[in-house]
């Protein structure tokens, strides 16, 4: 029996269920094409703001033991106008543009910039853990989440996904607000607030101090959050967090994700092999279990 790796995430159809997560190699169209050719079903850009952002001074990314990373890049990006110009000629790579801001009108104005580009969707960053006035500060306010999602949806002609994380408030309230406002799907989760201390220097390892923990250490947290969202809401989910092997990807699908995002895994594996290896592993697993499609596995662990 031949199995299909095609994934359906609400209105978004993907040839393969693995997606590049935002923040990793996320502004180079050349790299987008390379990773898509290497097996990524879609590419999520770095989070883009209305105006360019320089981000924080180094160090901004630090590897940790156990396949983890902590980062505080500061949402550095070229700004919406410049990035729209960079991707305007793209016709082959499914690009999901990640948007970040602090007010609804910022999101609608950015969407207007990108509507002339051939993109697959938008991902609203409601969960950056280390930049004031955006990210978690927006995601922790359900009323603002609703206004941001509505503003984005009103201007967009492609699917809109809301990326949630673990902030001060219950992230399920953020999910509920995003769904009520018309989000086409949820991405869960973002990095988790963390602090790494250099004991010799007796100071934080990151220039910003607080950063976002990613990689293998947050994998089971991501599985728990995806399972909770899948159990409580009728909304497609892109699972994100801790995926470094095909087993991690399958676990997120079984927890309720219709597709999975990979990010930190590219930091300790070959970017040209990571997606292919995960896709191949998923395909072999499906054949062994007698599963014809990724859709058949979504949430099966909770049935």
Secondary structure, 3 states (H helix, E strand, C coil): CCCECCEEECCEEECCCEEECCCCCCCCHHHHHHHHHCCCCEEECCCECCCCECCCCCCCEEEECCCEEEECCCCCECCHHHHHHHHCCCCCCCEEEEECCCCHHHHHHHHHHHCCCCCCEEEEECCCCCCCCCCHHHHCCHHHHHHHHHHHHHHCCCEEEEEECCCCCCHHHHHHHHHHCCCCEEEECCCEEEECEECCCCEECCCCCEEEEEEHHHHHHHHHHHHHHHHHCCCCEEEECCCCCHHHHHHHHHHCCCEEEECHHHHCCCHHHHHHHHHHHHHHHHHHHCCCEHHHHCCHHHC
